[in-house]
Amino acid sequence: MENRSIYISKDSTTASSSRRLRWDKSPNGSGEWSFEFTLSGSERIISPEGVATEIGQGTAVLIKPGTPRNLGQAPDCHHWTRFYCIFTPPTDWLRLLLWPEIYPGAMRLTIEPPLRDKIEAALEQAFEVQRSAWDLRSEMMQNLMEQVLLWCHSANPASRHAGMHEGILKAMHFVSRRFAEPIGIDEMARHSGLSRSHFIRVFHQETGITPRRFIEDCRIGEATHLLRTRNLSAAEIAFACGFSDPARFSRVFKIRTGLSPCDLRRKERSVPKPSKK
């Protein structure tokens, strides 16, 4: 790789060419972050504890320097394409790099259209600029990468919580990593460092919703992601997202999204895929 602050590649794999899981860890002192954006197919990233998280189409992953990651193509995926970037961020970019965590140091955002198309176009342009002989290509790549991170920031639920009570943020980050497990209000309050009654009052003041609603919102967000990217039944997705009752999952999902899980999946599959020129 050339000595530049940003490097970008575009990878495409198939089931026959990539079944691997590989460990990757940048040196702690390198200062290099990695950014991945999945265009099609599905990847999985494994935490040091062995917990697998699916990374599907339109998903961006951000890895802090020194963070171990074990990643590879998902077992039921036959084709996978992604952009992969390595960059050393200027100081003023650091505020854009606070995403919901999969595990400490590994973060994920799901990007919806039309923002997804803008990010893909900017990454494609950066990839083309990198291969050019233009003497200002490094500057242009940095501008395009900042543009990508700004768009991701606009889709980041955590960006709406700047200046929020530190204890509430700690509880929210805890839930964002553990929502698939049984979580009670007492456990959230314990992570916030507040008493139960004080936690419930402050949480509602800071977020406008109850703690239980926040847990459900995290679960519904993950369920939407799985419905779009995995060939799992609604019941399997319900259990994977922390719902103990598939019927209740379907009711809550329809209240939150206006569609049943099956209706959402049918709607997604009926949308024609854009042709590649």
KEFI-755815 format. One record per residue: residue number from 0; residue in one letter; x, y, z of N, C-alpha, C in turn; chain. Coordinates in pm, whole numbers, plus 50000, padded with zeros to 5 digits. Layout:
BEGIN
(r NUM 'a' (X Y Z) (X Y Z) (X Y Z) 'A')
...
***
This chain:
BEGIN
(r 0 'm' (50084 49881 50000) (50000 50000 50000) (50088 50124 50000) 'A')
(r 1 'e' (50049 50224 49925) (50123 50348 49921) (50112 50421 50054) 'A')
(r 2 'n' (50208 50508 50080) (50208 50585 50204) (50109 50701 50193) 'A')
(r 3 'r' (49985 50673 50216) (49881 50774 50211) (49787 50751 50327) 'A')
(r 4 's' (49706 50851 50360) (49622 50840 50479) (49499 50753 50456) 'A')
(r 5 'i' (49462 50728 50329) (49343 50649 50300) (49375 50547 50191) 'A')
(r 6 'y' (49330 50424 50212) (49342 50322 50109) (49206 50255 50096) 'A')
(r 7 'i' (49162 50226 49974) (49031 50166 49951) (49042 50053 49850) 'A')
(r 8 's' (48971 49945 49877) (48963 49834 49781) (48818 49793 49764) 'A')
(r 9 'k' (48792 49722 49656) (48658 49669 49630) (48673 49520 49610) 'A')
(r 10 'd' (48615 49443 49701) (48631 49298 49701) (48503 49230 49659) 'A')
(r 11 's' (48517 49122 49583) (48403 49042 49544) (48439 48895 49560) 'A')
(r 12 't' (48356 48820 49629) (48384 48679 49654) (48263 48594 49622) 'A')
(r 13 't' (48286 48464 49610) (48179 48367 49591) (48196 48256 49693) 'A')
(r 14 'a' (48096 48170 49703) (48103 48061 49800) (48222 47972 49775) 'A')
(r 15 's' (48257 47949 49648) (48369 47859 49617) (48504 47925 49643) 'A')
(r 16 's' (48508 48060 49636) (48637 48128 49652) (48663 48177 49793) 'A')
(r 17 's' (48559 48180 49878) (48580 48233 50013) (48487 48167 50113) 'A')
(r 18 'r' (48544 48077 50191) (48471 48022 50303) (48546 48047 50433) 'A')
(r 19 'r' (48648 48133 50426) (48739 48145 50538) (48685 48237 50646) 'A')
(r 20 'l' (48738 48214 50766) (48729 48311 50872) (48872 48349 50906) 'A')
(r 21 'r' (48901 48476 50914) (49039 48514 50941) (49043 48615 51056) 'A')
(r 22 'w' (49146 48604 51137) (49167 48703 51242) (49250 48816 51184) 'A')
(r 23 'd' (49213 48937 51220) (49283 49055 51171) (49289 49155 51286) 'A')
(r 24 'k' (49408 49207 51314) (49422 49305 51421) (49531 49404 51384) 'A')
(r 25 's' (49494 49531 51370) (49594 49632 51339) (49674 49662 51465) 'A')
(r 26 'p' (49800 49702 51452) (49881 49735 51570) (49816 49847 51650) 'A')
(r 27 'n' (49823 49837 51782) (49760 49936 51869) (49809 50077 51840) 'A')
(r 28 'g' (49935 50092 51803) (49990 50224 51782) (49977 50276 51641) 'A')
(r 29 's' (49916 50199 51552) (49912 50239 51412) (49818 50357 51387) 'A')
(r 30 'g' (49712 50369 51466) (49615 50476 51446) (49524 50453 51327) 'A')
(r 31 'e' (49535 50337 51261) (49454 50310 51141) (49319 50249 51179) 'A')
(r 32 'w' (49213 50309 51127) (49078 50256 51139) (49045 50181 51010) 'A')
(r 33 's' (48951 50089 51019) (48901 50026 50896) (48750 50047 50886) 'A')
(r 34 'f' (48706 50062 50762) (48565 50088 50731) (48525 49992 50621) 'A')
(r 35 'e' (48413 49924 50639) (48362 49832 50537) (48218 49866 50506) 'A')
(r 36 'f' (48184 49856 50378) (48046 49882 50336) (48003 49771 50241) 'A')
(r 37 't' (47905 49693 50283) (47861 49577 50205) (47763 49619 50097) 'A')
(r 38 'l' (47797 49587 49973) (47712 49621 49858) (47610 49512 49830) 'A')
(r 39 's' (47650 49385 49848) (47560 49273 49825) (47611 49153 49903) 'A')
(r 40 'g' (47523 49057 49923) (47563 48938 49996) (47565 48961 50145) 'A')
(r 41 's' (47636 48875 50215) (47636 48880 50360) (47768 48831 50416) 'A')
(r 42 'e' (47819 48906 50512) (47942 48872 50583) (47906 48842 50728) 'A')
(r 43 'r' (47993 48776 50799) (47973 48762 50944) (48101 48805 51014) 'A')
(r 44 'i' (48083 48871 51127) (48196 48913 51208) (48181 48847 51345) 'A')
(r 45 'i' (48290 48788 51393) (48288 48711 51517) (48363 48786 51625) 'A')
(r 46 's' (48300 48803 51741) (48365 48871 51853) (48468 48777 51916) 'A')
(r 47 'p' (48559 48831 51997) (48656 48744 52066) (48589 48637 52152) 'A')
(r 48 'e' (48463 48663 52194) (48390 48564 52274) (48319 48460 52188) 'A')
(r 49 'g' (48328 48475 52054) (48268 48378 51965) (48127 48409 51921) 'A')
(r 50 'v' (48075 48530 51950) (47940 48568 51909) (47942 48619 51766) 'A')
(r 51 'a' (47857 48561 51678) (47855 48597 51536) (47749 48704 51510) 'A')
(r 52 't' (47783 48803 51427) (47690 48906 51384) (47692 48912 51232) 'A')
(r 53 'e' (47573 48908 51171) (47563 48913 51026) (47574 49057 50977) 'A')
(r 54 'i' (47646 49076 50868) (47666 49206 50806) (47612 49197 50664) 'A')
(r 55 'g' (47494 49254 50640) (47430 49239 50510) (47438 49364 50424) 'A')
(r 56 'q' (47364 49362 50315) (47365 49472 50218) (47328 49604 50285) 'A')
(r 57 'g' (47406 49708 50253) (47379 49839 50308) (47428 49859 50449) 'A')
(r 58 't' (47511 49767 50497) (47563 49777 50633) (47706 49828 50631) 'A')
(r 59 'a' (47735 49924 50717) (47870 49978 50732) (47927 49929 50864) 'A')
(r 60 'v' (48053 49890 50861) (48123 49843 50981) (48246 49930 51001) 'A')
(r 61 'l' (48271 49969 51124) (48384 50053 51160) (48463 49983 51270) 'A')
(r 62 'i' (48594 49970 51251) (48680 49899 51345) (48787 49994 51398) 'A')
(r 63 'k' (48794 50009 51530) (48896 50093 51592) (49034 50029 51580) 'A')
(r 64 'p' (49139 50110 51584) (49275 50054 51582) (49297 49956 51697) 'A')
(r 65 'g' (49364 49845 51665) (49397 49746 51767) (49286 49650 51803) 'A')
(r 66 't' (49169 49663 51738) (49055 49575 51771) (49064 49445 51692) 'A')
(r 67 'p' (49059 49328 51759) (49060 49202 51685) (48926 49179 51616) 'A')
(r 68 'r' (48930 49120 51500) (48806 49084 51431) (48828 48955 51355) 'A')
(r 69 'n' (48729 48873 51357) (48731 48744 51290) (48615 48748 51192) 'A')
(r 70 'l' (48646 48756 51063) (48538 48779 50968) (48550 48691 50845) 'A')
(r 71 'g' (48439 48677 50776) (48435 48599 50654) (48294 48592 50600) 'A')
(r 72 'q' (48278 48529 50487) (48150 48520 50421) (48053 48434 50502) 'A')
(r 73 'a' (47927 48477 50510) (47827 48401 50583) (47805 48265 50516) 'A')
(r 74 'p' (47776 48160 50594) (47767 48024 50538) (47663 48008 50429) 'A')
(r 75 'd' (47549 48081 50439) (47443 48064 50340) (47446 48169 50230) 'A')
(r 76 'c' (47560 48239 50216) (47574 48344 50116) (47656 48293 49998) 'A')
(r 77 'h' (47607 48313 49876) (47675 48264 49757) (47756 48371 49684) 'A')
(r 78 'h' (47736 48495 49721) (47812 48602 49658) (47815 48720 49754) 'A')
(r 79 'w' (47929 48787 49758) (47946 48897 49854) (48038 49002 49792) 'A')
(r 80 't' (47995 49129 49795) (48076 49239 49742) (48078 49351 49845) 'A')
(r 81 'r' (48195 49410 49865) (48207 49516 49964) (48317 49614 49924) 'A')
(r 82 'f' (48309 49735 49980) (48421 49828 49982) (48492 49813 50115) 'A')
(r 83 'y' (48624 49819 50111) (48704 49808 50233) (48803 49925 50235) 'A')
(r 84 'c' (48802 50003 50341) (48888 50121 50351) (48972 50115 50478) 'A')
(r 85 'i' (49096 50161 50467) (49182 50183 50582) (49217 50331 50583) 'A')
(r 86 'f' (49203 50396 50698) (49231 50540 50702) (49278 50581 50840) 'A')
(r 87 't' (49354 50687 50842) (49397 50751 50967) (49321 50882 50978) 'A')
(r 88 'p' (49225 50892 51069) (49138 51010 51070) (49204 51133 51130) 'A')
(r 89 'p' (49179 51250 51070) (49217 51374 51137) (49140 51387 51268) 'A')
(r 90 't' (49187 51472 51358) (49123 51486 51488) (48976 51526 51476) 'A')
(r 91 'd' (48943 51612 51379) (48805 51658 51370) (48709 51553 51314) 'A')
(r 92 'w' (48761 51435 51273) (48675 51327 51229) (48630 51240 51346) 'A')
(r 93 'l' (48698 51248 51461) (48674 51151 51568) (48530 51155 51618) 'A')
(r 94 'r' (48466 51271 51613) (48327 51280 51657) (48233 51201 51565) 'A')
(r 95 'l' (48280 51171 51443) (48199 51096 51348) (48215 50945 51364) 'A')
(r 96 'l' (48302 50903 51455) (48339 50762 51467) (48287 50700 51595) 'A')
(r 97 'l' (48171 50744 51640) (48109 50691 51762) (47979 50623 51725) 'A')
(r 98 'w' (47989 50499 51679) (47873 50422 51632) (47831 50320 51738) 'A')
(r 99 'p' (47709 50264 51724) (47670 50154 51813) (47765 50035 51797) 'A')
(r 100 'e' (47806 49977 51909) (47906 49870 51907) (47844 49731 51893) 'A')
(r 101 'i' (47914 49646 51816) (47886 49503 51813) (47954 49439 51934) 'A')
(r 102 'y' (48079 49474 51951) (48157 49445 52071) (48260 49556 52082) 'A')
(r 103 'p' (48330 49571 52194) (48418 49686 52210) (48518 49703 52095) 'A')
(r 104 'g' (48509 49817 52028) (48600 49848 51918) (48547 49815 51781) 'A')
(r 105 'a' (48437 49738 51774) (48376 49701 51645) (48234 49757 51641) 'A')
(r 106 'm' (48206 49841 51541) (48080 49914 51536) (48008 49891 51403) 'A')
(r 107 'r' (47876 49912 51406) (47796 49884 51286) (47682 49984 51272) 'A')
(r 108 'l' (47653 50021 51147) (47535 50100 51113) (47466 50036 50993) 'A')
(r 109 't' (47334 50033 50994) (47257 49990 50877) (47207 50115 50806) 'A')
(r 110 'i' (47244 50129 50680) (47213 50250 50602) (47097 50219 50508) 'A')
(r 111 'e' (46995 50301 50513) (46877 50282 50428) (46888 50368 50301) 'A')
(r 112 'p' (46820 50324 50192) (46812 50411 50074) (46734 50538 50112) 'A')
(r 113 'p' (46761 50653 50045) (46856 50674 49935) (46999 50704 49982) 'A')
(r 114 'l' (47019 50715 50114) (47152 50744 50166) (47252 50636 50127) 'A')
(r 115 'r' (47205 50513 50120) (47291 50401 50081) (47352 50424 49943) 'A')
(r 116 'd' (47271 50474 49850) (47320 50498 49714) (47424 50609 49711) 'A')
(r 117 'k' (47406 50712 49794) (47502 50822 49798) (47637 50775 49852) 'A')
(r 118 'i' (47633 50692 49956) (47757 50640 50013) (47828 50549 49913) 'A')
(r 119 'e' (47753 50463 49846) (47813 50375 49746) (47877 50457 49633) 'A')
(r 120 'a' (47809 50562 49588) (47863 50645 49479) (47992 50715 49522) 'A')
(r 121 'a' (47996 50767 49645) (48116 50835 49693) (48233 50737 49707) 'A')
(r 122 'l' (48206 50616 49755) (48312 50515 49768) (48361 50471 49630) 'A')
(r 123 'e' (48270 50458 49536) (48309 50421 49399) (48398 50530 49339) 'A')
(r 124 'q' (48362 50656 49363) (48442 50766 49312) (48581 50768 49377) 'A')
(r 125 'a' (48586 50744 49508) (48715 50741 49578) (48802 50628 49525) 'A')
(r 126 'f' (48739 50514 49494) (48813 50399 49440) (48873 50433 49303) 'A')
(r 127 'e' (48797 50504 49220) (48847 50544 49089) (48958 50649 49101) 'A')
(r 128 'v' (48940 50746 49192) (49041 50849 49211) (49172 50787 49258) 'A')
(r 129 'q' (49165 50689 49347) (49285 50624 49398) (49368 50563 49286) 'A')
(r 130 'r' (49301 50511 49184) (49372 50445 49074) (49421 50543 48967) 'A')
(r 131 's' (49388 50670 48984) (49428 50770 48885) (49571 50818 48912) 'A')
(r 132 'a' (49625 50895 48818) (49759 50954 48833) (49750 51100 48876) 'A')
(r 133 'w' (49633 51145 48916) (49610 51284 48954) (49694 51318 49076) 'A')
(r 134 'd' (49763 51429 49073) (49852 51465 49184) (49775 51505 49309) 'A')
(r 135 'l' (49646 51535 49297) (49564 51572 49412) (49471 51459 49457) 'A')
(r 136 'r' (49504 51337 49418) (49412 51227 49448) (49398 51203 49599) 'A')
(r 137 's' (49506 51220 49675) (49497 51198 49819) (49399 51297 49883) 'A')
(r 138 'e' (49406 51423 49841) (49316 51525 49894) (49170 51495 49858) 'A')
(r 139 'm' (49149 51452 49733) (49014 51420 49690) (48959 51298 49765) 'A')
(r 140 'm' (49044 51197 49785) (49000 51078 49858) (48963 51114 50002) 'A')
(r 141 'q' (49039 51204 50062) (49008 51244 50199) (48874 51318 50203) 'A')
(r 142 'n' (48848 51403 50104) (48720 51473 50099) (48604 51375 50082) 'A')
(r 143 'l' (48621 51277 49996) (48515 51179 49972) (48492 51091 50094) 'A')
(r 144 'm' (48600 51052 50163) (48585 50970 50283) (48514 51048 50394) 'A')
(r 145 'e' (48547 51176 50408) (48478 51257 50507) (48329 51269 50473) 'A')
(r 146 'q' (48300 51279 50344) (48161 51284 50299) (48087 51156 50339) 'A')
(r 147 'v' (48152 51042 50318) (48092 50914 50355) (48063 50910 50506) 'A')
(r 148 'l' (48160 50951 50587) (48143 50947 50731) (48037 51046 50780) 'A')
(r 149 'l' (48025 51159 50713) (47920 51255 50749) (47782 51198 50719) 'A')
(r 150 'w' (47767 51129 50606) (47639 51066 50575) (47609 50954 50675) 'A')
(r 151 'c' (47710 50877 50710) (47690 50773 50812) (47649 50836 50945) 'A')
(r 152 'h' (47712 50949 50978) (47680 51019 51102) (47533 51059 51105) 'A')
(r 153 's' (47481 51101 50990) (47341 51142 50986) (47246 51025 51007) 'A')
(r 154 'a' (47295 50901 50982) (47213 50781 51003) (47240 50715 51137) 'A')
(r 155 'n' (47332 50771 51215) (47375 50711 51341) (47279 50751 51453) 'A')
(r 156 'p' (47209 50654 51513) (47116 50691 51621) (47187 50757 51738) 'A')
(r 157 'a' (47314 50723 51760) (47387 50781 51873) (47416 50929 51852) 'A')
(r 158 's' (47417 50976 51727) (47450 51117 51702) (47343 51211 51754) 'A')
(r 159 'r' (47223 51157 51777) (47116 51240 51830) (47127 51260 51981) 'A')
(r 160 'h' (47225 51189 52043) (47232 51189 52188) (47352 51267 52241) 'A')
(r 161 'a' (47405 51360 52161) (47518 51441 52208) (47477 51520 52331) 'A')
(r 162 'g' (47564 51520 52430) (47535 51593 52553) (47441 51522 52647) 'A')
(r 163 'm' (47405 51398 52618) (47313 51323 52703) (47382 51282 52833) 'A')
(r 164 'h' (47303 51260 52936) (47352 51214 53066) (47441 51090 53046) 'A')
(r 165 'e' (47561 51093 53104) (47657 50985 53082) (47603 50849 53125) 'A')
(r 166 'g' (47531 50845 53236) (47476 50719 53284) (47373 50661 53189) 'A')
(r 167 'i' (47292 50747 53129) (47191 50701 53032) (47260 50647 52907) 'A')
(r 168 'l' (47366 50716 52862) (47441 50667 52747) (47501 50529 52775) 'A')
(r 169 'k' (47554 50510 52895) (47611 50380 52931) (47505 50271 52925) 'A')
(r 170 'a' (47386 50301 52974) (47278 50203 52971) (47235 50173 52828) 'A')
(r 171 'm' (47230 50276 52743) (47190 50257 52604) (47295 50175 52529) 'A')
(r 172 'h' (47423 50202 52553) (47528 50124 52488) (47524 49979 52533) 'A')
(r 173 'f' (47494 49957 52661) (47480 49820 52712) (47368 49747 52639) 'A')
(r 174 'v' (47253 49811 52626) (47139 49749 52558) (47171 49723 52411) 'A')
(r 175 's' (47241 49816 52344) (47271 49800 52201) (47357 49678 52175) 'A')
(r 176 'r' (47433 49632 52277) (47517 49513 52260) (47449 49386 52309) 'A')
(r 177 'r' (47348 49400 52399) (47294 49282 52466) (47143 49265 52450) 'A')
(r 178 'f' (47083 49336 52352) (46938 49335 52342) (46880 49198 52312) 'A')
(r 179 'a' (46960 49105 52258) (46910 48972 52227) (46895 48886 52353) 'A')
(r 180 'e' (46947 48935 52465) (46938 48863 52591) (46826 48922 52676) 'A')
(r 181 'p' (46778 48848 52775) (46678 48907 52867) (46740 49025 52942) 'A')
(r 182 'i' (46679 49141 52931) (46730 49262 52996) (46617 49325 53076) 'A')
(r 183 'g' (46643 49356 53202) (46545 49421 53287) (46582 49564 53315) 'A')
(r 184 'i' (46487 49640 53367) (46511 49780 53400) (46617 49791 53510) 'A')
(r 185 'd' (46613 49699 53605) (46711 49703 53714) (46853 49691 53660) 'A')
(r 186 'e' (46871 49604 53558) (47004 49585 53500) (47050 49710 53427) 'A')
(r 187 'm' (46958 49774 53354) (46992 49899 53286) (47028 50007 53387) 'A')
(r 188 'a' (46951 50016 53496) (46978 50117 53598) (47114 50093 53662) 'A')
(r 189 'r' (47149 49967 53684) (47278 49934 53744) (47392 49981 53654) 'A')
(r 190 'h' (47380 49964 53522) (47484 50010 53430) (47490 50162 53423) 'A')
(r 191 's' (47380 50229 53452) (47378 50375 53448) (47436 50436 53575) 'A')
(r 192 'g' (47441 50356 53683) (47488 50409 53811) (47381 50485 53886) 'A')
(r 193 'l' (47255 50474 53843) (47144 50545 53906) (47050 50446 53973) 'A')
(r 194 's' (46972 50497 54068) (46868 50412 54127) (46761 50384 54021) 'A')
(r 195 'r' (46681 50282 54043) (46580 50243 53943) (46484 50359 53914) 'A')
(r 196 's' (46428 50420 54019) (46329 50527 53997) (46392 50649 53929) 'A')
(r 197 'h' (46513 50684 53973) (46582 50799 53911) (46617 50768 53766) 'A')
(r 198 'f' (46663 50646 53740) (46699 50606 53604) (46579 50616 53510) 'A')
(r 199 'i' (46465 50564 53552) (46345 50566 53465) (46306 50710 53433) 'A')
(r 200 'r' (46309 50796 53535) (46271 50937 53515) (46370 51008 53422) 'A')
(r 201 'v' (46500 50991 53447) (46601 51061 53366) (46603 51004 53224) 'A')
(r 202 'f' (46587 50873 53209) (46587 50812 53075) (46477 50873 52990) 'A')
(r 203 'h' (46358 50886 53045) (46247 50943 52969) (46271 51091 52938) 'A')
(r 204 'q' (46329 51164 53032) (46361 51304 53008) (46462 51321 52895) 'A')
(r 205 'e' (46562 51232 52892) (46670 51244 52794) (46631 51193 52656) 'A')
(r 206 't' (46547 51090 52648) (46520 51024 52520) (46378 51043 52469) 'A')
(r 207 'g' (46285 51075 52559) (46146 51088 52519) (46072 50956 52513) 'A')
(r 208 'i' (46137 50846 52546) (46074 50714 52547) (46112 50643 52677) 'A')
(r 209 't' (46044 50532 52705) (46074 50454 52824) (46191 50360 52797) 'A')
(r 210 'p' (46257 50311 52902) (46363 50212 52881) (46314 50087 52807) 'A')
(r 211 'r' (46195 50038 52842) (46142 49919 52774) (46120 49946 52626) 'A')
(r 212 'r' (46074 50065 52591) (46054 50100 52450) (46189 50102 52378) 'A')
(r 213 'f' (46292 50151 52444) (46424 50153 52380) (46473 50011 52353) 'A')
(r 214 'i' (46453 49920 52448) (46493 49780 52427) (46418 49724 52306) 'A')
(r 215 'e' (46289 49748 52300) (46209 49697 52188) (46254 49758 52056) 'A')
(r 216 'd' (46286 49887 52056) (46331 49952 51933) (46461 49889 51882) 'A')
(r 217 'c' (46553 49857 51973) (46678 49791 51933) (46648 49654 51872) 'A')
(r 218 'r' (46556 49581 51934) (46521 49447 51885) (46452 49455 51749) 'A')
(r 219 'i' (46362 49551 51733) (46292 49565 51605) (46389 49609 51496) 'A')
(r 220 'g' (46484 49695 51529) (46584 49735 51430) (46666 49618 51381) 'A')
(r 221 'e' (46709 49532 51473) (46786 49413 51433) (46698 49316 51355) 'A')
(r 222 'a' (46572 49301 51396) (46481 49211 51325) (46460 49257 51181) 'A')
(r 223 't' (46448 49387 51161) (46434 49442 51025) (46556 49408 50941) 'A')
(r 224 'h' (46673 49424 51001) (46797 49391 50932) (46801 49242 50893) 'A')
(r 225 'l' (46763 49154 50985) (46767 49010 50956) (46663 48969 50853) 'A')
(r 226 'l' (46546 49031 50858) (46443 48999 50759) (46489 49034 50618) 'A')
(r 227 'r' (46570 49137 50607) (46617 49180 50476) (46738 49102 50428) 'A')
(r 228 't' (46813 49043 50519) (46942 48985 50480) (46954 48834 50502) 'A')
(r 229 'r' (46865 48774 50582) (46879 48632 50615) (46754 48556 50578) 'A')
(r 230 'n' (46771 48432 50537) (46659 48345 50503) (46617 48266 50627) 'A')
(r 231 'l' (46569 48339 50727) (46525 48280 50853) (46375 48301 50868) 'A')
(r 232 's' (46309 48212 50941) (46166 48229 50966) (46145 48344 51064) 'A')
(r 233 'a' (46021 48394 51067) (45989 48504 51160) (46013 48459 51304) 'A')
(r 234 'a' (45981 48334 51334) (46002 48283 51470) (46150 48278 51504) 'A')
(r 235 'e' (46232 48233 51411) (46377 48228 51436) (46433 48369 51459) 'A')
(r 236 'i' (46385 48465 51382) (46431 48603 51399) (46384 48659 51532) 'A')
(r 237 'a' (46260 48626 51569) (46208 48672 51699) (46299 48627 51812) 'A')
(r 238 'f' (46335 48499 51814) (46420 48447 51921) (46561 48506 51914) 'A')
(r 239 'a' (46613 48526 51791) (46747 48580 51775) (46757 48724 51824) 'A')
(r 240 'c' (46644 48795 51824) (46643 48936 51864) (46597 48959 52007) 'A')
(r 241 'g' (46572 48850 52079) (46538 48866 52220) (46392 48857 52255) 'A')
(r 242 'f' (46305 48829 52157) (46163 48810 52186) (46139 48664 52223) 'A')
(r 243 's' (46076 48641 52336) (46049 48503 52379) (45922 48446 52318) 'A')
(r 244 'd' (45838 48535 52260) (45710 48494 52202) (45700 48546 52059) 'A')
(r 245 'p' (45706 48458 51957) (45699 48503 51818) (45571 48580 51785) 'A')
(r 246 'a' (45459 48542 51850) (45334 48613 51822) (45343 48757 51871) 'A')
(r 247 'r' (45400 48777 51988) (45418 48913 52039) (45515 48991 51952) 'A')
(r 248 'f' (45621 48925 51905) (45715 48989 51813) (45642 49042 51691) 'A')
(r 249 's' (45554 48961 51630) (45482 49003 51511) (45392 49123 51540) 'A')
(r 250 'r' (45327 49122 51657) (45239 49234 51693) (45319 49362 51711) 'A')
(r 251 'v' (45429 49353 51787) (45511 49472 51812) (45573 49522 51682) 'A')
(r 252 'f' (45619 49429 51598) (45682 49468 51471) (45583 49546 51384) 'A')
(r 253 'k' (45458 49500 51378) (45358 49569 51295) (45325 49706 51352) 'A')
(r 254 'i' (45320 49718 51485) (45293 49847 51546) (45405 49945 51514) 'A')
(r 255 'r' (45529 49898 51520) (45644 49987 51500) (45666 50023 51353) 'A')
(r 256 't' (45642 49928 51261) (45677 49950 51120) (45557 49966 51027) 'A')
(r 257 'g' (45439 49925 51074) (45321 49930 50988) (45306 49808 50900) 'A')
(r 258 'l' (45401 49714 50909) (45397 49591 50830) (45424 49472 50920) 'A')
(r 259 's' (45368 49359 50885) (45406 49236 50954) (45543 49193 50905) 'A')
(r 260 'p' (45614 49106 50978) (45744 49059 50929) (45735 48997 50790) 'A')
(r 261 'c' (45633 48917 50765) (45619 48855 50633) (45590 48958 50525) 'A')
(r 262 'd' (45509 49059 50558) (45479 49164 50460) (45604 49244 50424) 'A')
(r 263 'l' (45688 49272 50524) (45812 49345 50496) (45901 49265 50402) 'A')
(r 264 'r' (45914 49136 50430) (46000 49051 50346) (45947 49044 50203) 'A')
(r 265 'r' (45814 49031 50188) (45756 49027 50053) (45779 49160 49981) 'A')
(r 266 'k' (45763 49270 50054) (45784 49402 49994) (45927 49418 49947) 'A')
(r 267 'e' (46024 49376 50029) (46165 49387 49993) (46195 49304 49869) 'A')
(r 268 'r' (46141 49185 49862) (46170 49095 49749) (46103 49138 49621) 'A')
(r 269 's' (45997 49218 49633) (45925 49262 49513) (45990 49383 49447) 'A')
(r 270 'v' (46082 49448 49519) (46150 49566 49463) (46253 49520 49361) 'A')
(r 271 'p' (46243 49563 49235) (46342 49521 49134) (46479 49573 49165) 'A')
(r 272 'k' (46581 49488 49149) (46719 49527 49171) (46771 49608 49054) 'A')
(r 273 'p' (46843 49718 49080) (46896 49798 48970) (46999 49719 48890) 'A')
(r 274 's' (46992 49736 48758) (47086 49665 48673) (47222 49732 48679) 'A')
(r 275 'k' (47326 49650 48670) (47464 49702 48670) (47508 49724 48527) 'A')
(r 276 'k' (47555 49844 48501) (47601 49875 48364) (47750 49864 48357) 'A')
***
